[in-house]
Amino acid sequence: MLHALSTSVPSPRQFTYPFCYDVDPLAEAASEELQHYIATTGLMSAEKGCGKMFGVLVVEYKDEEGALQRGFLAAYSGLLGGRNDWQYFVPPVFDAQQPDGHFKRTEREISAINREISAIEHAPQYLQSVAQHEETMKRLQAEVEAFKVEVDAAKARRDTRRKSGEPLSEEEQAEMVRESQFMKAELRRRRKAMEQSDSTFNTQHSTFLKSLQRKRKQMSDELQRWLFAAYRMLNAKGEERDLIDIFREYTHAMPPAGAGDCCAPKLLQYAYQHRLRPVCMAEFWWGESPASEIRHHLHYYPACRSKCLPILTHMLKGLDVAPNPLAQKRHTAEPRVLYADEYIMVVDKPAGMLSVPGKADDSASVSVEEYFANNSKFKTQNSKFLKAAHRLDMDTSGLLVLARTEQAYVELQRQFASRETMKRYEAVLSGVPKHIVGGYGIPAVAIANSCSHLYFYGQGLRQECRSLLRLEPFAIQFAKYSSGCISLPLIADINDRPRQRVDMEHGKPALTLYNIVEVRAADANTAVAYTTKKADKSLTLVHLYPKTGRTHQLRVHCAHPQGLACPILGDPLYGTERADRMYLHAAELTFRHPITGEPMHFLSPSGFLL
């Protein structure tokens, strides 16, 4: 499991902070050794074309003669080809894959219950019974609704009679009361009959099925708790805690599925068990990107937060860990005021500055809101109120509107929510979008027909796309190379916040129009072999027009294989190349003044050059 590492690169002074790091040269050397092993052994053929996260941990130890040596450990996340026992890699923290072990035995019992439930649900007698019950319920519901109409009509007649002004006899009054009481009682009876019919069906046909479903859930919950309790995680102090105990302290909830099976926990656990001192670590992606996530071949990634943050917080105790870069004070340029009155401010936000006060890791950064709230030069009679009407990511620069009164804030929020504003961004992409590689000068697509670019969705979103386009208050110029529309629904990646992922079923609609303005072609490696890591130095200048305002929308739409397939240069989450900043800038903004209704239009060119 321990592999030799022949390099003169010195060891870092502190261990890697796993949730935000620049790869240490020593960890990179170990990664290259692992990448060579993967490429030469054909290991990834077991994954049938899918990608996988791999990790390395450089360690120090003393040999038999007492001399200090260095080596590295390797791991993969989860299972590889359905197995967790591949040579060269550290074993799992707990092996739940033993065929005769408790986990697999119970899993087979649960699978048997699943088959029994499926057999019942697909049995002809059960399906016929369900169909008959549904028909009966529809008939009874229709009878109840029809009688309810009669009840309402009778009540209306009584009300009209009472308001007519003609005197009512005692017999007529009594008859009205009897009619009202009878009809109310009859309505209750019919509703109760419908409920009784439903209850009878459930009792006769669903009791056994529901008992199996309850048994399945109970067994699954118990098995999951048993498994989490079996993962007993060590730290550098020699302390040991199971996953349930760890997550109870940090999240007050049960661990998510797959907790403890990522690269970092596996690597550290093995190192502690074998008295190896961790020096540095790194994790990288190998292979094709998943359909929902954005992962680039051979690109390094931090540990995930939802699964690994509680675990690694415990496991890193006793190590001298490098400080979190995000928690350190950032020095950035000051925001530039373009317009200000008693109700609003329009500012040019620098890259590296938060729009609103941050949480947790971002707490050390001063936001635009805080900057102006604490600057006496910009205080007004409404200085106690100052809120950003929309947001820009910390790494994005450009135009931002601040409201200085509650009334202005509410109206600006309404305009942004109803898409009455216009926003244009300028971005530099790493590489050249795949649909124009080798075909510069493709005739531009007219914006009215831009939905034809939804080649990965077909016709399904044409109507939605067109309805959004009709809200566009300005005309986009024809691009030199290509223009079009990207529609990829987005949802938060609960296992790796703050990243977003594409989810066709549950994601919120996200629509971006684009203009490819300029391409700087280089010797692009459009088909990079998995045995090498070559850099594509081609760049693309693009204008982006978001029609929805989802978190990280432009960044994902640029980087995703079904979008432009080229990440924004310097994007720390979805990109492939580091740069002095993320090259995304909010360059143009149009809205109406929230109080006067006057059209407001602002420009802030990015100055990005290829």
Buried (B, 14 or more C-beta within 10 A) or exposed (E): BBBEBEBEBEBBEEBBBBBBBEBBEBBBBBBBBBBEBBBEEEBBEBBEEEBBBBBBBBBBBEEEEEEEEBBBBBBBBBBBBEEBEBEBBBBBBBEBBEEEBEBEEBBEBBEEBEEBBEEBEEEEEBEEBBEEBEEBBEEBEEEBEEBBEEBEEBBEEBEEEEEEEEEEEEEEEEEBEEBBEEBEEEBEEBBEEBEEBBEEBEEEBBEEBEEBBEBBEEBBEEBBBEBBEBBBBBBBEEEEBBBBBBBBEBEEEBBBEBBBBBBBBBBBBBBBEEEBBBBBBBBBBBBBBBEBBBBBBBBBBBBBBBBBBBBBBBBBBBBEBBEBBBBEEBEBEBBEBBEBEEBBBBBBBBBBBBBBBBEEBBEEBBBBBBBBBEEEEBBBEBEEBBBBBBBBBBBBBBBBBBBBBEBBBEBBBEBBEEBEBBBBBBBBBBBBBEBBBEEEEBEBBEBEEBBBBBEEBEEEBBEBBEEBBEEBEEEBEBBBBBBBBBBBBBBBBEBBEEBBBBBEEEBBBBBBBBBBBBBEBEEBBEEBEBEEBEBBBBBBBBBBBBBBBBBBBBBBBBBBBBBBBBBBBBBBBBBBBEBEBBBBBBBBBBBBBBBEEEEBEBEBEBEBEE
